[in-house]
């Protein structure tokens, strides 16, 4: 099983340091979230920069809110990043639910699920080299990975499970304890089998972490509360923040036990010294 790092958005200027330091550890992946009406860096541009500054570690959106993006342009951007990174790019996809993001993008919030399904059909065709339409031809470049970059779907509703089976390579579950995540993982595997897919879906679990002196956890909690806003769910998220090496080790072991292929340790405090602290906790090198 692999372990990856979700990158903090509080200080974008630190992200190159995060990626380079992560590459010097056993971490497999660095990932970045997507919002429009927020001060996070744009994920595809940022991950392209990080891919160019590294040579081994994978880069991943976690998750890109695909309905906010123009489909043809997203096909070109994702294929380009996959090609130039040497097939180190994973496109994690979700729909989000914040009305301001959809208002800013000029997209109907109520149609976001249907729009994503339409987008995935188009993306798969374009990555296979087919024309966009009778009026517009293929949109290159061809991705390094045949058929397009690896695609993971994140979310909690039944439609997400079915999207994995129909369009995806795997599932990304966030902010759920292992017992609940186990049910989602098994549901994804069952949908995959019903769809007649060969092999098995990749299964990822995400958990929020903050390791270091007290100010690290305090900053992480402030960032989480600013991001999620005043909501009961916010307290659930902050209460689930892992702040000790033992808690991180236990979580990695618990998700491994339910079949996770990768555990993403998502960071909210921008202190890059967490990279080595988390590596010590996750890989037992302390």
N, C-alpha and C positions, 0 to 999 in steps of 0.2 A: 504494500500500500504506500502511496505517495502522500506528501504533505506540501501544501502551498501556502502562500501569504496573500491576503487581501490587503491592498495598499491604502494607507490613510489619505484623506482628501484635504486635511486641514492646512497643509503646506506643500503645494505642488512642486516648489523648487527643490524639495528634499527627495523627490521620487527617483531621480537618477541614482542617488546614493543608496536608496532602498534596493533598487534592482541589482546594482553591482555587488552590494554586500550579500544579497540573497543568493546570487550566483556562486559565491564563494562557499556556500553551505549546501547541504543535501536538499534544500527546498526545490521542488519540481517546477512550480508555477508562481507567477505574480499576477494579481488580478485587480481590476479597477471597476468601480460602479459607474452608473450612468444616471444623470439627471439633466434637465434642461434649465429649469428655473431654480438654480442653486449655484454656488460658487465652486463646484467641483471642476477639475479639468476635463475637457472633452476626451472620452476614453480612447477612441481609435487613434487620434493624433498622438496622445500621450503614450499609448502602448507601442506605436510605431517608433517613437523616440527611444523607448526603453529596449525594444528589440534590437535597434541599431547600436545600442551601447552595451549589449551582451551577446553571448554566442551560444549558450546552452539552455538557459532557463526559458520556460514557456511563458507566453503572455496571454491573458484571458480577460474578456469582459464578464463582469459578474454583478449584474447582468445588463446587457444593452437593451434599452427600451425600444425595440425595433419599430413599433408603430409610429414613433415620433420621427423616424428617418424615411427619406425617399428610397424606395425599394431598389431602383436601378443603380443609384449612387452607392447604396449600401453594398450591393453585389460587387461593384468595382472596388470599393474601399476594402472589403473583407478579403477579396481575392488578392489584391495587391499586398496587403499585410501578410497574408499567408505565404505568398511567393517570396517577398523580400526577407521574411524572417526564417526562411528555410523550413516552412511548415511547422513553425512553433506557435501558431496562433490558434486559440480556441474561442469560438464565438458563443458566449453564454447569452441567452436571450430570455427576455421576460416582457411583461406588458405594463407593469406599474399600475398606479391608480390615483395619482395626484392630478387634480383637475387643472392646476396652473401649468403643468408641463404640456398638457394637451391643448390648452388654449394658446400657449405660446407657439406651438407647432402648427396650429390650425387643423388639428385632427380631432375627430369626434371620439370622445372618451368612451361612449357607449358601444362603439363598434371596434374597440381595440383588439378583442379576441379574434373576431372575424377578419380584421385587417391583417393580423399576424399570420393567420392560416393562408390568406391570399399571398402574402409576402413570401412565405416559405415555399409555396409552389413555384413562384417566379424565381426566387433565389436558386433553388435546386436546378431549374431549367437553365438559367444563365451560367451557373458554374459548370454545367455539363456542356457548354458551348452552343446551346440552342439560341435562336434569335429571340429578342424581346417580344416582337409582334410581327404581323405582316408588313408593317410600315417601318419598323426599326430592327436592325440586325443584331448579331451577338454583341455582348459587352465584355471585353477582355480587361486585363490579361487573364489567362487561365491560372487558376490557383495551383500551388505546388502539390496539394493533396487532391487526387482525382475526385471529382464530385463536389469539391469545396472544402473549406476548413471544417474541423470538428465542430459540431453544434450541440450545445447542451441547453435544455430548457429548465428554467427555474420557476417555482411557484408552488401552490398548495391545492389548487382546485382540480377536479377530475379531468378537465380539458387539458391540463398540462401533461398528465400521464399519457393521454391519447396522442398528444403532439410528439412526445418523445418516440412513441411507437411508430408514428407515421413519418415524421420528418427528421428526427434527431439521432444523435449518437449516444446520448445519455441524459441524466437528470442531475440537477443541482438543488439540494434541499438546504434551507437556511433556518437558523434560530429555533430548531426543534430538538428536544432531548433524544437520545438514541432510541428509546422505546417507541416514541411516535414516528421517528424517522424510519425505523424498521418497517412499519406498516406502509409508508410511502414507497420505500425501496421495493418491497414485495409487490406492491400494486404496479409499479413500473415494469418489473420483470414479467408479471402476468400479462399486461397489455402488449408487451414486446412479443411474447409467445403467441398471443391471439392474432397479432398482425402478421405472423409467419416470418418474422425477422430471424436471420441467422446470427450466430454468436450471442453476445449479451450486451446490454446497455452499460455504459460507464455510470457509476453512482458516486456522486460527490456530496459531502456534508460540509456546511459552513458553520463556524462558531466564532463569536466575537471574543477578542482577547486584549489584554493590556498587561504587560509585564515590566516591572521596574519600580522605582521609588513611588511613593504615594502620588506625586503630581502626574505621573503617567496615567494611572487609573482615573484620577480626577479629570484630566483633560479628555480622556476617552468618553467618560460619562457626559461631559458637556457637549462633545461633538455628537454623540448619539442623540441626546435630547434636542439639539438644534436640528438634526437631520430628520428625526421622526416627528417632532413637534409635540404639543400637549395632547396625549392620547393614552388610554389605558395600556395599549400595546407597547408604548415606550417604556413603561415601568417593567414590563415583562422582559424587554430587550436588555435594559440596564441591569436588571437583577440576574440575568444570565451571563453577564460579562465574566470571563475567566481571568483571574488576576494573580494566580500562583503557578509555579512550575508543576506542582502536583496536579492541579486541576487541569492543566493543559495535557499532561501525560495521560491522565485518566480519560479525558474526552477522546483523545486520539485512539486509545486502546478500545474504548467502548464503540466508537464508530467502525473501527476495524472489525470488531466482533460481529457487527451486523452486515458486513460485506461492502463497506465503503472502499472504493478504489483510490480515493483521495480525500483528505480532510483539509479544508481551507481555513486557516487561522486568520480571521479578519481583524485588522488593526484600525483603531480610530485615533489614537494619539500619534502625532507625526515624528516622535523621537525615534531616529533610525537605529539607536543602540538596541532596540527591541529585536532586531533581526537575529543577533547572536544569542540573546537571552532565549528567544523562542526556539532557535535551533537546539540550544542546550536542552530545553525542556522536551521538545518533540522527538529528538533523535538520541537522547540519553548520553550526550557528550559532556555533561557537566561533571 
